[in-house]
Amino acid sequence: MVDGKMCVGVVKDEMMCRIGEDAQAAALERSGCREMDFAGKPMKGYVYVSDEGMRSPVDFNYWIGLCLKHNPEAEAAKKKK
């Protein structure tokens, strides 16, 4: 969480990245990246990155930077009452 919004995390053995819809198409072309799905439904603006996609510090920093770049534009989840 960054500024109260989902940004990046780990799901099983993959990194979950919230990068926004504008960056998603280009990100999916990178090695080790795939569309995030939740219960069989694609999640727009989110991707999973396997260890193949973040082996080097440069690759890992690319993903973290992409998440942090999108964070100010991202909407926070609605708080439950």
C-alpha positions as CSV (number, residue, x, y, z in Angstrom):
1,M,0.0,0.0,0.0
2,V,1.2,3.5,-0.9
3,D,-0.9,6.5,0.2
4,G,-3.7,4.2,1.2
5,K,-3.8,2.5,-2.3
6,M,-2.8,-0.9,-3.5
7,C,0.5,-0.5,-5.3
8,V,2.6,-3.7,-5.4
9,G,2.5,-7.1,-3.6
10,V,3.3,-10.7,-3.7
11,V,0.8,-13.4,-4.7
12,K,2.2,-16.9,-4.3
13,D,5.5,-16.7,-6.2
14,E,4.7,-13.7,-8.4
15,M,4.8,-10.0,-8.0
16,M,1.5,-8.2,-8.4
17,C,1.9,-4.8,-9.9
18,R,-0.8,-2.1,-10.2
19,I,0.5,-0.2,-13.2
20,G,-2.6,1.3,-14.8
21,E,-4.4,0.6,-18.1
22,D,-2.2,2.9,-20.1
23,A,1.0,1.0,-19.3
24,Q,-0.5,-2.5,-19.4
25,A,-0.1,-3.3,-23.2
26,A,3.6,-2.5,-23.2
27,A,4.2,-4.3,-19.9
28,L,2.6,-7.5,-21.2
29,E,5.3,-7.6,-24.0
30,R,8.0,-7.9,-21.4
31,S,9.4,-11.3,-20.4
32,G,7.8,-12.8,-17.3
33,C,4.7,-10.6,-17.4
34,R,1.2,-11.8,-17.7
35,E,-2.3,-10.3,-17.2
36,M,-3.6,-10.5,-13.7
37,D,-6.9,-12.4,-13.3
38,F,-9.0,-12.6,-10.2
39,A,-11.4,-15.6,-10.1
40,G,-11.1,-16.0,-13.9
41,K,-11.8,-12.3,-14.6
42,P,-9.0,-10.1,-16.1
43,M,-8.0,-7.1,-13.9
44,K,-7.5,-4.0,-16.0
45,G,-4.3,-2.1,-15.0
46,Y,-2.8,-5.0,-13.0
47,V,-0.2,-7.6,-14.0
48,Y,1.7,-10.5,-12.5
49,V,5.4,-10.7,-12.9
50,S,7.3,-14.0,-12.5
51,D,10.9,-14.4,-11.3
52,E,11.8,-14.4,-15.0
53,G,10.7,-10.8,-15.4
54,M,12.6,-9.5,-12.4
55,R,15.9,-11.4,-12.2
56,S,18.1,-8.4,-12.4
57,P,17.9,-5.3,-10.1
58,V,17.2,-3.2,-13.2
59,D,14.2,-5.3,-14.1
60,F,12.9,-5.3,-10.5
61,N,13.3,-1.6,-10.2
62,Y,11.5,-1.1,-13.5
63,W,8.4,-2.8,-12.1
64,I,8.5,-0.9,-8.8
65,G,9.0,2.4,-10.6
66,L,6.0,1.7,-12.9
67,C,3.8,0.9,-9.9
68,L,5.0,4.1,-8.0
69,K,4.5,6.2,-11.1
70,H,0.9,5.1,-11.4
71,N,0.1,5.3,-7.7
72,P,-0.8,9.1,-7.6
73,E,-3.3,8.5,-10.5
74,A,-4.8,5.4,-8.9
75,E,-8.1,5.5,-7.1
76,A,-8.2,4.3,-3.5
77,A,-10.6,1.5,-2.7
78,K,-13.9,2.5,-1.2
79,K,-13.9,2.1,2.5
80,K,-16.4,-0.4,3.9
81,K,-19.0,0.9,6.3
